[in-house]
């Protein structure tokens, strides 16, 4: 005859493990949500700077990948003036490079820029 005490212990372990798993999932959701909110704030600053710099675009402009890299670099600088200026300078150079190719669409696109 089997002991009921052994079955109860196993059931208790399963219940405790399930509760711990639920708590862990909830904590992960809370913390990843908070991190997401922080990243949105940082990227908004980079987006605002990108909009300012887009004013200088010509018909041939930097690719979406280059724009995304600028937003990332600017966001990582996070208040460090030298790093922010460096990101702006690199992006300005890319804008100038693409602007220099504004004569025809083929040369613009072959150089990795976008034509509008």
Secondary structure, DSSP 8 states (H G I E B T S, - for coil): ---HHHHHHHHHHHHHHHHHHHHHHHHHHHHHHHHHHHHHHHHHHHHHHHHHHHTT--SEE--HHHHHHHHHHHHHHTT-HHHHHHHHHHHHHHHHHHHTTTT-HHHHHHTT-EE-
